[in-house]
Amino acid sequence: MTTLKNIINGLPVEAPATLPFFDPATGQQIGTAPDSGADAVDAAFRAAQQAFMSYKRTTPGERQALLLALADLIEANVDALVEAEVACTGKPRAATRELEVLRGADQLRFFAGAARVVSGTASTEYVQGFTSTLRREPLGVVAQITPWNYPFMMAIWKIGPALAAGNTLVLKPADTTPWSTVLLGELAQQVFPAGVVNIICGGREAGAAMVDHEIPEMVSITGSTRAGAQVMSAAAATLKDVHLELGGKAPAVVFADVDIAQTAKEIALGAFFNAGQDCTAVTRVLVEQSIHAEFSAALGAAADALTVGGENADLGPLNSAAQLERVEGFLDRLPENATVVSGGKRTGTGYYFQPTVIDGVFQSDEVVCDEIFGPVVTVQPFTTEEEAIELANGTKYALASSVWSNNHGVVTRVSNELDFGAVWINCHQVIPAEAPHGGFKHSGTGKDLSVYGLEDYTRLKSVTTSHR
C-alpha cells in the first residue's frame, strides 16, 4: 500500500486526513493520499509566493536549464513513473511509456526552448521624444488542477509553460490518480528551488480552496465543462485569470471517396484510445449517405477487433466505478431508434467497457449531445457538405474535429467551416508540442502547448521612457 504526501516548500508534508486511490483494472485499493484542507492549500500558496520573489528574476536561459534537467530526470525515472501511472489508470504500459511519460519529457524540452524565444514588438518611438518598450512578465503564482484521464501528461502541460514563463505554482492532481504527479513533484524538488513547485492532493475541498485563495493570479484547470464553469464563477470573486481546457464532442466527417476499411480503423483508434476518456476523442462519426451502412459496419468491425485489458491491450479500463456507471447509464437510456452495432457492455473484472458503436441516432439524442467520456461513438449520415458542417457544428463543444476525404477542395472548405479549436485532415489526435491545443465555446479558453500556451502564462507591460 502506497502512502503519498503533499509537497510544500520543497518538503513532504502529511495531512490529518487521507483519501484512498484504486487500481481500476482490479477495483482494489492501492494507496492513500492527503485529503488536504484550506490550511495545507494556504501553506502551499504562501511558499509559492515567497519563492516567486526570486524565481521571477531568473533568466530564460536559467529556466531552460532547469526544465531540461527535469526532463532528464523523467527519462531516468521512466519506469517508476510508468508504474505509478498504470497503477492508477490501468492504461496499457507500452503506450503509457512512449506516448505519455517520454513524450512529457519531450514537451518539457519544447518549453525549455520556447522560454528563450518569447515574441514581442520592437522597442520604438510611437510619440516623438519617447521610446516605448513591451515587457512580457510572469503572472506570479498559478493554481493548477489536473484531470484523471492523463494525470502525468496534463501535469506536464501545466507546469511546463508556467515554469518556463517564470511563474511558481501549486498543482492538485485528481483524487483518483495522484501517484505519478506526486512522483513528478518529487523529481522537481531535485531541480527547482523550494516553493517553486508545490503539489497538493485532495478532493473538492482542496480544489475549492485553491480557486478561492487570494494569492494565485490564475487558475488553470483541465476538466469537465461543469467544473470549468464552477471555477470561472468562483474565480470572479477575486478577479483571477482562468485558463480552461474542458469537454469535447469531436466529430469525424467522412466523405464517400475514402478507403472505408482503413479510415474506419483509424477513426476507431481516434475514438477508443484511452478507453475514449479523452476530450479530443472521436465521439460522433458523420458519414456521407452513400457509404453510411458500409462504413458503420466497418467501424463496428474495427471496434470489435480491439483488445480490451491485458498487457498488450488497445483499451484499458475506465477510471473508476463512478465513470463506469456513467457510461453504462448512457447505454441504458438509449432511445428506441438507436442500434448498437458493436460493444455496449461491461467486460471482465475491473472497470472495463467494450468499445461501442451506435447507429440510428438523431442529433437531439442524449448520446449525441452530451459528453460521455468513454469508449462510445455514434454514427449519423449526411447528404451534402452543408449538412455535414451543420451537424458537426451543432454542439456546445468546440475542441476538436476531423475531416476525411481525398478531395482537396472538400477538406479545405470543410476544415475552414468546422468551428473547433483543432481540425485534423485525414488523421485524428496528432498533437505535437509545437501546435496549440484548446477549444472554443463550452470547451474552454486559452491554449495548452505551443508558444501560445507559454504566452498564456505571461502578462504584458508597456514601458515608455522620455528622451530627456
GUFITOR-282384 format. One record per residue (C-alpha): residue in one letter; chain; x, z, y. Coordinates in steps of 0.05 Angstrom, whole numbers, padded with zeros to 5 digits. Layout:
# residues N
+-----+-------+--------+--------+--------+
| res | chain |     xx |     zz |     yy |
+-----+-------+--------+--------+--------+
|   A |     A |      X |      Z |      Y |
...
+-----+-------+--------+--------+--------+
This chain:
# residues 468
+-----+-------+--------+--------+--------+
| res | chain |     xx |     zz |     yy |
+-----+-------+--------+--------+--------+
|   M |     A |  00000 |  00000 |  00000 |
|   T |     A |  00029 | -00022 |  00067 |
|   T |     A |  00024 |  00023 |  00128 |
|   L |     A |  00032 | -00012 |  00195 |
|   K |     A |  00047 |  00019 |  00262 |
|   N |     A |  00038 | -00004 |  00334 |
|   I |     A |  00099 | -00027 |  00372 |
|   I |     A |  00101 |  00004 |  00442 |
|   N |     A |  00162 |  00002 |  00488 |
|   G |     A |  00206 | -00021 |  00430 |
|   L |     A |  00187 |  00035 |  00382 |
|   P |     A |  00139 |  00041 |  00323 |
|   V |     A |  00081 |  00086 |  00341 |
|   E |     A |  00028 |  00116 |  00296 |
|   A |     A | -00045 |  00123 |  00314 |
|   P |     A | -00092 |  00181 |  00298 |
|   A |     A | -00140 |  00133 |  00262 |
|   T |     A | -00128 |  00074 |  00216 |
|   L |     A | -00165 |  00012 |  00192 |
|   P |     A | -00157 | -00017 |  00122 |
|   F |     A | -00140 | -00090 |  00111 |
|   F |     A | -00152 | -00131 |  00048 |
|   D |     A | -00127 | -00188 |  00006 |
|   P |     A | -00185 | -00239 |  00010 |
|   A |     A | -00162 | -00271 | -00055 |
|   T |     A | -00180 | -00208 | -00093 |
|   G |     A | -00220 | -00165 | -00045 |
|   Q |     A | -00172 | -00108 | -00057 |
|   Q |     A | -00144 | -00064 | -00001 |
|   I |     A | -00070 | -00076 |  00011 |
|   G |     A | -00055 | -00033 |  00072 |
|   T |     A | -00075 |  00004 |  00135 |
|   A |     A | -00061 | -00010 |  00208 |
|   P |     A | -00073 |  00033 |  00270 |
|   D |     A | -00144 |  00035 |  00298 |
|   S |     A | -00118 |  00041 |  00369 |
|   G |     A | -00158 |  00071 |  00425 |
|   A |     A | -00152 |  00068 |  00501 |
|   D |     A | -00093 |  00116 |  00503 |
|   A |     A | -00049 |  00071 |  00460 |
|   V |     A | -00071 |  00010 |  00499 |
|   D |     A | -00054 |  00044 |  00564 |
|   A |     A |  00015 |  00065 |  00539 |
|   A |     A |  00030 | -00007 |  00517 |
|   F |     A |  00009 | -00037 |  00584 |
|   R |     A |  00050 |  00014 |  00623 |
|   A |     A |  00110 | -00003 |  00581 |
|   A |     A |  00099 | -00077 |  00593 |
|   Q |     A |  00091 | -00064 |  00668 |
|   Q |     A |  00156 | -00027 |  00672 |
|   A |     A |  00193 | -00080 |  00631 |
|   F |     A |  00166 | -00135 |  00676 |
|   M |     A |  00204 | -00108 |  00735 |
|   S |     A |  00269 | -00131 |  00704 |
|   Y |     A |  00246 | -00186 |  00656 |
|   K |     A |  00215 | -00227 |  00713 |
|   R |     A |  00285 | -00233 |  00743 |
|   T |     A |  00315 | -00266 |  00681 |
|   T |     A |  00335 | -00338 |  00689 |
|   P |     A |  00303 | -00394 |  00649 |
|   G |     A |  00368 | -00401 |  00611 |
|   E |     A |  00368 | -00328 |  00593 |
|   R |     A |  00296 | -00332 |  00569 |
|   Q |     A |  00313 | -00394 |  00529 |
|   A |     A |  00369 | -00357 |  00493 |
|   L |     A |  00322 | -00300 |  00475 |
|   L |     A |  00268 | -00347 |  00447 |
|   L |     A |  00320 | -00386 |  00407 |
|   A |     A |  00346 | -00322 |  00378 |
|   L |     A |  00275 | -00301 |  00357 |
|   A |     A |  00264 | -00370 |  00325 |
|   D |     A |  00328 | -00359 |  00285 |
|   L |     A |  00304 | -00291 |  00263 |
|   I |     A |  00238 | -00321 |  00240 |
|   E |     A |  00274 | -00371 |  00196 |
|   A |     A |  00320 | -00317 |  00169 |
|   N |     A |  00259 | -00274 |  00151 |
|   V |     A |  00213 | -00330 |  00130 |
|   D |     A |  00199 | -00302 |  00060 |
|   A |     A |  00175 | -00235 |  00086 |
|   L |     A |  00132 | -00268 |  00140 |
|   V |     A |  00101 | -00315 |  00089 |
|   E |     A |  00085 | -00259 |  00041 |
|   A |     A |  00052 | -00218 |  00096 |
|   E |     A |  00011 | -00278 |  00120 |
|   V |     A | -00011 | -00298 |  00050 |
|   A |     A | -00028 | -00226 |  00032 |
|   C |     A | -00078 | -00221 |  00090 |
|   T |     A | -00106 | -00292 |  00087 |
|   G |     A | -00099 | -00316 |  00015 |
|   K |     A | -00071 | -00383 |  00040 |
|   P |     A | -00030 | -00429 | -00004 |
|   R |     A |  00042 | -00404 |  00001 |
|   A |     A |  00078 | -00471 |  00008 |
|   A |     A |  00034 | -00496 |  00065 |
|   T |     A |  00038 | -00429 |  00100 |
|   R |     A |  00114 | -00431 |  00097 |
|   E |     A |  00123 | -00502 |  00123 |
|   L |     A |  00062 | -00513 |  00168 |
|   E |     A |  00055 | -00444 |  00199 |
|   V |     A |  00116 | -00399 |  00196 |
|   L |     A |  00172 | -00450 |  00200 |
|   R |     A |  00131 | -00492 |  00249 |
|   G |     A |  00123 | -00429 |  00290 |
|   A |     A |  00198 | -00425 |  00297 |
|   D |     A |  00199 | -00497 |  00320 |
|   Q |     A |  00145 | -00483 |  00371 |
|   L |     A |  00186 | -00426 |  00399 |
|   R |     A |  00244 | -00473 |  00406 |
|   F |     A |  00200 | -00521 |  00444 |
|   F |     A |  00181 | -00466 |  00494 |
|   A |     A |  00253 | -00445 |  00499 |
|   G |     A |  00269 | -00515 |  00524 |
|   A |     A |  00208 | -00521 |  00567 |
|   A |     A |  00227 | -00457 |  00604 |
|   R |     A |  00284 | -00496 |  00636 |
|   V |     A |  00246 | -00558 |  00659 |
|   V |     A |  00185 | -00530 |  00695 |
|   S |     A |  00157 | -00582 |  00742 |
|   G |     A |  00145 | -00575 |  00816 |
|   T |     A |  00145 | -00613 |  00882 |
|   A |     A |  00209 | -00623 |  00921 |
|   S |     A |  00227 | -00578 |  00980 |
|   T |     A |  00209 | -00618 |  01042 |
|   E |     A |  00184 | -00617 |  01114 |
|   Y |     A |  00109 | -00627 |  01119 |
|   V |     A |  00110 | -00600 |  01190 |
|   Q |     A |  00166 | -00614 |  01240 |
|   G |     A |  00213 | -00555 |  01243 |
|   F |     A |  00190 | -00523 |  01179 |
|   T |     A |  00212 | -00531 |  01106 |
|   S |     A |  00160 | -00519 |  01052 |
|   T |     A |  00180 | -00497 |  00982 |
|   L |     A |  00137 | -00485 |  00920 |
|   R |     A |  00156 | -00427 |  00874 |
|   R |     A |  00129 | -00423 |  00803 |
|   E |     A |  00128 | -00350 |  00782 |
|   P |     A |  00106 | -00310 |  00721 |
|   L |     A |  00037 | -00278 |  00725 |
|   G |     A |  00060 | -00209 |  00706 |
|   V |     A |  00034 | -00170 |  00646 |
|   V |     A | -00011 | -00210 |  00599 |
|   A |     A | -00062 | -00184 |  00549 |
|   Q |     A | -00067 | -00229 |  00487 |
|   I |     A | -00116 | -00226 |  00429 |
|   T |     A | -00107 | -00270 |  00368 |
|   P |     A | -00156 | -00291 |  00312 |
|   W |     A | -00154 | -00282 |  00237 |
|   N |     A | -00152 | -00355 |  00216 |
|   Y |     A | -00079 | -00368 |  00236 |
|   P |     A | -00052 | -00298 |  00252 |
|   F |     A |  00022 | -00315 |  00255 |
|   M |     A |  00017 | -00384 |  00287 |
|   M |     A | -00032 | -00361 |  00340 |
|   A |     A |  00014 | -00304 |  00358 |
|   I |     A |  00069 | -00355 |  00368 |
|   W |     A |  00023 | -00398 |  00412 |
|   K |     A |  00010 | -00336 |  00454 |
|   I |     A |  00079 | -00305 |  00461 |
|   G |     A |  00119 | -00370 |  00467 |
|   P |     A |  00094 | -00394 |  00534 |
|   A |     A |  00083 | -00324 |  00562 |
|   L |     A |  00155 | -00303 |  00548 |
|   A |     A |  00184 | -00370 |  00569 |
|   A |     A |  00150 | -00363 |  00637 |
|   G |     A |  00177 | -00293 |  00647 |
|   N |     A |  00116 | -00250 |  00632 |
|   T |     A |  00113 | -00187 |  00589 |
|   L |     A |  00055 | -00177 |  00541 |
|   V |     A |  00011 | -00134 |  00498 |
|   L |     A | -00016 | -00171 |  00438 |
|   K |     A | -00071 | -00149 |  00390 |
|   P |     A | -00080 | -00185 |  00323 |
|   A |     A | -00146 | -00188 |  00287 |
|   D |     A | -00161 | -00125 |  00249 |
|   T |     A | -00165 | -00162 |  00182 |
|   T |     A | -00098 | -00197 |  00190 |
|   P |     A | -00048 | -00152 |  00226 |
|   W |     A |  00012 | -00154 |  00179 |
|   S |     A |  00051 | -00217 |  00198 |
|   T |     A |  00040 | -00203 |  00272 |
|   V |     A |  00070 | -00134 |  00267 |
|   L |     A |  00130 | -00163 |  00230 |
|   L |     A |  00137 | -00214 |  00285 |
|   G |     A |  00135 | -00158 |  00336 |
|   E |     A |  00189 | -00120 |  00298 |
|   L |     A |  00234 | -00182 |  00299 |
|   A |     A |  00221 | -00190 |  00374 |
|   Q |     A |  00248 | -00120 |  00386 |
|   Q |     A |  00316 | -00142 |  00359 |
|   V |     A |  00319 | -00195 |  00415 |
|   F |     A |  00278 | -00175 |  00475 |
|   P |     A |  00286 | -00113 |  00519 |
|   A |     A |  00240 | -00055 |  00503 |
|   G |     A |  00170 | -00063 |  00531 |
|   V |     A |  00171 | -00139 |  00537 |
|   V |     A |  00133 | -00150 |  00472 |
|   N |     A |  00083 | -00096 |  00451 |
|   I |     A |  00037 | -00101 |  00391 |
|   I |     A | -00028 | -00061 |  00388 |
|   C |     A | -00071 | -00061 |  00325 |
|   G |     A | -00144 | -00043 |  00323 |
|   G |     A | -00215 | -00067 |  00326 |
|   R |     A | -00266 | -00077 |  00381 |
|   E |     A | -00248 | -00013 |  00418 |
|   A |     A | -00176 | -00035 |  00426 |
|   G |     A | -00197 | -00105 |  00447 |
|   A |     A | -00246 | -00079 |  00499 |
|   A |     A | -00194 | -00031 |  00527 |
|   M |     A | -00145 | -00088 |  00535 |
|   V |     A | -00195 | -00131 |  00573 |
|   D |     A | -00218 | -00074 |  00617 |
|   H |     A | -00148 | -00047 |  00634 |
|   E |     A | -00126 | -00053 |  00706 |
|   I |     A | -00054 | -00075 |  00693 |
|   P |     A | -00057 | -00144 |  00660 |
|   E |     A | -00063 | -00204 |  00705 |
|   M |     A | -00091 | -00248 |  00650 |
|   V |     A | -00129 | -00241 |  00585 |
|   S |     A | -00114 | -00296 |  00534 |
|   I |     A | -00158 | -00299 |  00473 |
|   T |     A | -00167 | -00346 |  00415 |
|   G |     A | -00233 | -00333 |  00380 |
|   S |     A | -00306 | -00348 |  00378 |
|   T |     A | -00346 | -00374 |  00437 |
|   R |     A | -00386 | -00310 |  00437 |
|   A |     A | -00322 | -00268 |  00441 |
|   G |     A | -00295 | -00313 |  00497 |
|   A |     A | -00358 | -00305 |  00538 |
|   Q |     A | -00354 | -00229 |  00530 |
|   V |     A | -00282 | -00229 |  00552 |
|   M |     A | -00297 | -00274 |  00612 |
|   S |     A | -00353 | -00228 |  00633 |
|   A |     A | -00313 | -00164 |  00625 |
|   A |     A | -00251 | -00194 |  00660 |
|   A |     A | -00293 | -00210 |  00721 |
|   A |     A | -00296 | -00136 |  00739 |
|   T |     A | -00221 | -00135 |  00753 |
|   L |     A | -00215 | -00209 |  00772 |
|   K |     A | -00167 | -00225 |  00716 |
|   D |     A | -00149 | -00296 |  00698 |
|   V |     A | -00176 | -00316 |  00630 |
|   H |     A | -00145 | -00365 |  00580 |
|   L |     A | -00195 | -00382 |  00526 |
|   E |     A | -00187 | -00423 |  00463 |
|   L |     A | -00255 | -00418 |  00430 |
|   G |     A | -00300 | -00451 |  00380 |
|   G |     A | -00308 | -00523 |  00358 |
|   K |     A | -00354 | -00571 |  00322 |
|   A |     A | -00308 | -00631 |  00313 |
|   P |     A | -00339 | -00699 |  00297 |
|   A |     A | -00304 | -00754 |  00259 |
|   V |     A | -00334 | -00821 |  00279 |
|   V |     A | -00325 | -00871 |  00223 |
|   F |     A | -00338 | -00946 |  00231 |
|   A |     A | -00353 | -00995 |  00176 |
|   D |     A | -00285 | -01031 |  00176 |
|   V |     A | -00246 | -00972 |  00148 |
|   D |     A | -00217 | -00964 |  00078 |
|   I |     A | -00273 | -00920 |  00053 |
|   A |     A | -00236 | -00883 | -00003 |
|   Q |     A | -00173 | -00869 |  00038 |
|   T |     A | -00210 | -00849 |  00100 |
|   A |     A | -00254 | -00802 |  00060 |
|   K |     A | -00193 | -00768 |  00031 |
|   E |     A | -00160 | -00759 |  00099 |
|   I |     A | -00224 | -00732 |  00130 |
|   A |     A | -00233 | -00684 |  00072 |
|   L |     A | -00164 | -00655 |  00086 |
|   G |     A | -00182 | -00651 |  00160 |
|   A |     A | -00246 | -00615 |  00143 |
|   F |     A | -00225 | -00567 |  00088 |
|   F |     A | -00153 | -00547 |  00104 |
|   N |     A | -00150 | -00471 |  00111 |
|   A |     A | -00219 | -00469 |  00079 |
|   G |     A | -00248 | -00500 |  00141 |
|   Q |     A | -00231 | -00438 |  00182 |
|   D |     A | -00204 | -00479 |  00239 |
|   C |     A | -00236 | -00494 |  00306 |
|   T |     A | -00208 | -00565 |  00304 |
|   A |     A | -00231 | -00579 |  00232 |
|   V |     A | -00277 | -00638 |  00219 |
|   T |     A | -00347 | -00609 |  00213 |
|   R |     A | -00391 | -00669 |  00228 |
|   V |     A | -00378 | -00738 |  00199 |
|   L |     A | -00415 | -00794 |  00236 |
|   V |     A | -00415 | -00858 |  00194 |
|   E |     A | -00437 | -00928 |  00211 |
|   Q |     A | -00503 | -00941 |  00176 |
|   S |     A | -00479 | -00999 |  00133 |
|   I |     A | -00429 | -00955 |  00095 |
|   H |     A | -00465 | -00889 |  00102 |
|   A |     A | -00485 | -00879 |  00029 |
|   E |     A | -00419 | -00904 |  00001 |
|   F |     A | -00378 | -00862 |  00048 |
|   S |     A | -00419 | -00799 |  00036 |
|   A |     A | -00407 | -00806 | -00039 |
|   A |     A | -00333 | -00819 | -00028 |
|   L |     A | -00327 | -00757 |  00016 |
|   G |     A | -00363 | -00716 | -00037 |
|   A |     A | -00315 | -00742 | -00089 |
|   A |     A | -00255 | -00725 | -00045 |
|   A |     A | -00282 | -00655 | -00035 |
|   D |     A | -00292 | -00646 | -00110 |
|   A |     A | -00220 | -00667 | -00122 |
|   L |     A | -00192 | -00610 | -00081 |
|   T |     A | -00166 | -00548 | -00116 |
|   V |     A | -00194 | -00481 | -00095 |
|   G |     A | -00149 | -00420 | -00108 |
|   G |     A | -00084 | -00414 | -00145 |
|   E |     A | -00011 | -00424 | -00128 |
|   N |     A | -00016 | -00498 | -00111 |
|   A |     A | -00086 | -00496 | -00083 |
|   D |     A | -00113 | -00541 | -00028 |
|   L |     A | -00160 | -00486 | -00005 |
|   G |     A | -00152 | -00411 | -00003 |
|   P |     A | -00208 | -00361 |  00005 |
|   L |     A | -00250 | -00345 |  00065 |
|   N |     A | -00221 | -00288 |  00107 |
|   S |     A | -00270 | -00232 |  00090 |
|   A |     A | -00334 | -00213 |  00054 |
|   A |     A | -00369 | -00219 |  00121 |
|   Q |     A | -00344 | -00290 |  00131 |
|   L |     A | -00365 | -00309 |  00061 |
|   E |     A | -00434 | -00281 |  00074 |
|   R |     A | -00438 | -00321 |  00139 |
|   V |     A | -00421 | -00387 |  00104 |
|   E |     A | -00469 | -00373 |  00047 |
|   G |     A | -00524 | -00359 |  00098 |
|   F |     A | -00519 | -00430 |  00126 |
|   L |     A | -00528 | -00459 |  00056 |
|   D |     A | -00586 | -00412 |  00041 |
|   R |     A | -00622 | -00434 |  00105 |
|   L |     A | -00613 | -00509 |  00096 |
|   P |     A | -00675 | -00549 |  00114 |
|   E |     A | -00712 | -00590 |  00062 |
|   N |     A | -00686 | -00655 |  00090 |
|   A |     A | -00613 | -00635 |  00075 |
|   T |     A | -00579 | -00655 |  00010 |
|   V |     A | -00517 | -00620 | -00017 |
|   V |     A | -00472 | -00677 | -00041 |
|   S |     A | -00417 | -00632 | -00067 |
|   G |     A | -00399 | -00558 | -00070 |
|   G |     A | -00445 | -00509 | -00036 |
|   K |     A | -00429 | -00446 | -00076 |
|   R |     A | -00382 | -00387 | -00081 |
|   T |     A | -00330 | -00396 | -00135 |
|   G |     A | -00283 | -00350 | -00173 |
|   T |     A | -00264 | -00279 | -00154 |
|   G |     A | -00248 | -00260 | -00083 |
|   Y |     A | -00278 | -00296 | -00023 |
|   Y |     A | -00273 | -00368 | -00047 |
|   F |     A | -00324 | -00421 | -00029 |
|   Q |     A | -00327 | -00492 | -00054 |
|   P |     A | -00313 | -00550 | -00005 |
|   T |     A | -00382 | -00573 |  00013 |
|   V |     A | -00411 | -00639 |  00038 |
|   I |     A | -00483 | -00641 |  00063 |
|   D |     A | -00521 | -00706 |  00078 |
|   G |     A | -00591 | -00719 |  00104 |
|   V |     A | -00584 | -00674 |  00164 |
|   F |     A | -00612 | -00682 |  00234 |
|   Q |     A | -00577 | -00669 |  00300 |
|   S |     A | -00622 | -00609 |  00313 |
|   D |     A | -00608 | -00575 |  00246 |
|   E |     A | -00572 | -00508 |  00249 |
|   V |     A | -00517 | -00532 |  00203 |
|   V |     A | -00501 | -00588 |  00252 |
|   C |     A | -00508 | -00549 |  00316 |
|   D |     A | -00473 | -00482 |  00301 |
|   E |     A | -00401 | -00468 |  00284 |
|   I |     A | -00397 | -00447 |  00211 |
|   F |     A | -00322 | -00436 |  00206 |
|   G |     A | -00319 | -00450 |  00132 |
|   P |     A | -00309 | -00509 |  00083 |
|   V |     A | -00374 | -00544 |  00102 |
|   V |     A | -00382 | -00614 |  00132 |
|   T |     A | -00444 | -00653 |  00148 |
|   V |     A | -00456 | -00729 |  00146 |
|   Q |     A | -00500 | -00769 |  00193 |
|   P |     A | -00510 | -00844 |  00201 |
|   F |     A | -00507 | -00884 |  00266 |
|   T |     A | -00522 | -00957 |  00282 |
|   T |     A | -00487 | -00971 |  00348 |
|   E |     A | -00426 | -00947 |  00387 |
|   E |     A | -00472 | -00917 |  00439 |
|   E |     A | -00510 | -00877 |  00387 |
|   A |     A | -00445 | -00853 |  00355 |
|   I |     A | -00419 | -00828 |  00422 |
|   E |     A | -00485 | -00795 |  00437 |
|   L |     A | -00486 | -00758 |  00370 |
|   A |     A | -00413 | -00739 |  00375 |
|   N |     A | -00420 | -00711 |  00446 |
|   G |     A | -00487 | -00678 |  00431 |
|   T |     A | -00458 | -00608 |  00423 |
|   K |     A | -00439 | -00550 |  00467 |
|   Y |     A | -00369 | -00550 |  00437 |
|   A |     A | -00316 | -00597 |  00462 |
|   L |     A | -00249 | -00581 |  00429 |
|   A |     A | -00230 | -00636 |  00381 |
|   S |     A | -00254 | -00703 |  00353 |
|   S |     A | -00230 | -00765 |  00318 |
|   V |     A | -00250 | -00839 |  00313 |
|   W |     A | -00235 | -00883 |  00253 |
|   S |     A | -00233 | -00959 |  00257 |
|   N |     A | -00184 | -01017 |  00251 |
|   N |     A | -00214 | -01049 |  00314 |
|   H |     A | -00170 | -01033 |  00375 |
|   G |     A | -00226 | -01045 |  00424 |
|   V |     A | -00273 | -00998 |  00387 |
|   V |     A | -00225 | -00940 |  00383 |
|   T |     A | -00204 | -00949 |  00455 |
|   R |     A | -00276 | -00949 |  00481 |
|   V |     A | -00300 | -00892 |  00437 |
|   S |     A | -00239 | -00848 |  00448 |
|   N |     A | -00249 | -00856 |  00524 |
|   E |     A | -00321 | -00833 |  00518 |
|   L |     A | -00312 | -00775 |  00470 |
|   D |     A | -00320 | -00711 |  00511 |
|   F |     A | -00267 | -00668 |  00476 |
|   G |     A | -00200 | -00639 |  00495 |
|   A |     A | -00166 | -00674 |  00436 |
|   V |     A | -00183 | -00742 |  00408 |
|   W |     A | -00147 | -00769 |  00347 |
|   I |     A | -00149 | -00842 |  00326 |
|   N |     A | -00146 | -00856 |  00251 |
|   C |     A | -00120 | -00786 |  00239 |
|   H |     A | -00142 | -00714 |  00250 |
|   Q |     A | -00107 | -00648 |  00266 |
|   V |     A | -00040 | -00677 |  00286 |
|   I |     A | -00016 | -00622 |  00334 |
|   P |     A |  00056 | -00627 |  00358 |
|   A |     A |  00084 | -00573 |  00404 |
|   E |     A |  00090 | -00625 |  00459 |
|   A |     A |  00015 | -00641 |  00462 |
|   P |     A | -00034 | -00597 |  00500 |
|   H |     A | -00086 | -00563 |  00457 |
|   G |     A | -00151 | -00538 |  00488 |
|   G |     A | -00223 | -00558 |  00499 |
|   F |     A | -00279 | -00565 |  00549 |
|   K |     A | -00349 | -00535 |  00556 |
|   H |     A | -00360 | -00478 |  00506 |
|   S |     A | -00293 | -00490 |  00473 |
|   G |     A | -00256 | -00454 |  00528 |
|   T |     A | -00209 | -00461 |  00587 |
|   G |     A | -00134 | -00473 |  00592 |
|   K |     A | -00085 | -00504 |  00545 |
|   D |     A | -00041 | -00480 |  00488 |
|   L |     A |  00025 | -00513 |  00470 |
|   S |     A |  00059 | -00565 |  00515 |
|   V |     A |  00086 | -00556 |  00585 |
|   Y |     A |  00014 | -00548 |  00608 |
|   G |     A |  00008 | -00486 |  00563 |
|   L |     A |  00071 | -00459 |  00595 |
|   E |     A |  00044 | -00472 |  00665 |
|   D |     A | -00020 | -00434 |  00649 |
|   Y |     A |  00023 | -00371 |  00646 |
|   T |     A |  00051 | -00382 |  00716 |
|   R |     A |  00026 | -00376 |  00787 |
|   L |     A |  00044 | -00418 |  00847 |
|   K |     A |  00072 | -00390 |  00912 |
|   S |     A |  00081 | -00431 |  00975 |
|   V |     A |  00141 | -00410 |  01017 |
|   T |     A |  00151 | -00440 |  01087 |
|   T |     A |  00215 | -00430 |  01127 |
|   S |     A |  00224 | -00442 |  01201 |
|   H |     A |  00286 | -00482 |  01222 |
|   R |     A |  00300 | -00433 |  01279 |
+-----+-------+--------+--------+--------+
